[in-house]
């Protein structure tokens, strides 16, 4: 709450309207690219692999393959 008040107090000095500190610079930031779904899923599978046994890992991989197929079909 105190940070919000500080941000509002300093905003006129910066020449921009008073907004939250977290979003004050948003218009000046570059847009980040959206990663491909397949890459995100592979990173997820790699991160949960040590936490799963072989059966759970196989089920997770099958579900994610079906997700990729469904998304590709629905985009056509």
DRENDO-1510 file (C-alpha; in Angstrom, 1 decimal, always signed):
<recs>
REC; n; res; u; v; w
REC; 1; UNK; +0.0; +0.0; +0.0 .
REC; 2; UNK; +2.8; +2.4; +0.8 .
REC; 3; UNK; +4.5; +1.7; -2.5 .
REC; 4; UNK; +1.4; +2.6; -4.4 .
REC; 5; UNK; +1.3; +6.0; -2.6 .
REC; 6; UNK; +5.0; +6.6; -3.3 .
REC; 7; UNK; +4.4; +5.7; -7.0 .
REC; 8; UNK; +1.4; +8.1; -7.2 .
REC; 9; UNK; +3.4; +10.9; -5.6 .
REC; 10; UNK; +6.4; +10.5; -8.0 .
REC; 11; UNK; +4.4; +9.9; -11.2 .
REC; 12; UNK; +3.8; +13.6; -11.9 .
REC; 13; UNK; +7.6; +14.2; -11.7 .
REC; 14; UNK; +8.1; +11.5; -14.3 .
REC; 15; UNK; +5.6; +13.1; -16.7 .
REC; 16; UNK; +3.2; +10.1; -16.8 .
REC; 17; UNK; -0.1; +9.4; -15.2 .
REC; 18; UNK; -0.2; +7.8; -11.8 .
REC; 19; UNK; -0.4; +4.0; -12.0 .
REC; 20; UNK; +0.9; +1.1; -10.0 .
REC; 21; UNK; +4.7; +0.7; -9.9 .
REC; 22; UNK; +4.5; -2.7; -11.5 .
REC; 23; UNK; +2.8; -1.5; -14.6 .
REC; 24; UNK; +4.3; +2.0; -14.9 .
REC; 25; UNK; +6.9; +1.0; -17.5 .
REC; 26; UNK; +4.7; -1.5; -19.4 .
REC; 27; UNK; +4.1; +0.7; -22.5 .
REC; 28; UNK; +7.9; +1.1; -22.9 .
REC; 29; UNK; +8.8; -2.6; -22.6 .
REC; 30; UNK; +9.2; -4.7; -25.8 .
REC; 31; UNK; +6.7; -7.4; -26.4 .
REC; 32; UNK; +8.1; -10.9; -25.7 .
REC; 33; UNK; +7.7; -13.7; -28.2 .
REC; 34; UNK; +5.3; -16.4; -27.4 .
REC; 35; UNK; +7.1; -19.8; -27.2 .
REC; 36; UNK; +5.8; -22.6; -29.3 .
REC; 37; UNK; +3.4; -25.0; -27.5 .
REC; 38; UNK; +5.6; -28.0; -28.4 .
REC; 39; UNK; +8.6; -26.4; -26.8 .
REC; 40; UNK; +6.7; -25.5; -23.7 .
REC; 41; UNK; +5.3; -29.1; -23.3 .
REC; 42; UNK; +8.8; -30.6; -23.8 .
REC; 43; UNK; +10.2; -28.3; -21.1 .
REC; 44; UNK; +7.4; -29.3; -18.8 .
REC; 45; UNK; +7.9; -33.0; -19.5 .
REC; 46; UNK; +11.6; -32.6; -18.7 .
REC; 47; UNK; +10.9; -30.8; -15.5 .
REC; 48; UNK; +8.4; -33.4; -14.1 .
REC; 49; UNK; +10.3; -36.5; -15.3 .
REC; 50; UNK; +12.3; -36.9; -12.0 .
REC; 51; UNK; +9.1; -36.7; -10.0 .
REC; 52; UNK; +7.2; -39.4; -11.9 .
REC; 53; UNK; +7.5; -43.2; -12.2 .
REC; 54; UNK; +7.6; -44.8; -15.6 .
REC; 55; UNK; +3.9; -45.4; -15.9 .
REC; 56; UNK; +3.0; -41.8; -14.9 .
REC; 57; UNK; +5.6; -40.4; -17.3 .
REC; 58; UNK; +4.2; -42.4; -20.2 .
REC; 59; UNK; +0.6; -41.3; -19.4 .
REC; 60; UNK; +1.7; -37.7; -19.2 .
REC; 61; UNK; +3.5; -37.9; -22.6 .
REC; 62; UNK; +0.5; -39.5; -24.2 .
REC; 63; UNK; -1.8; -36.7; -22.9 .
REC; 64; UNK; +0.5; -34.0; -24.1 .
REC; 65; UNK; +0.8; -35.6; -27.6 .
REC; 66; UNK; -3.0; -35.6; -27.7 .
REC; 67; UNK; -3.1; -31.9; -26.6 .
REC; 68; UNK; -0.7; -31.0; -29.4 .
REC; 69; UNK; -2.7; -32.9; -32.0 .
REC; 70; UNK; -6.0; -31.3; -30.7 .
REC; 71; UNK; -4.5; -27.8; -30.9 .
REC; 72; UNK; -3.1; -28.3; -34.4 .
REC; 73; UNK; -6.5; -29.6; -35.6 .
REC; 74; UNK; -8.5; -26.8; -34.0 .
REC; 75; UNK; -6.2; -24.2; -35.6 .
REC; 76; UNK; -6.9; -25.4; -39.1 .
</recs>
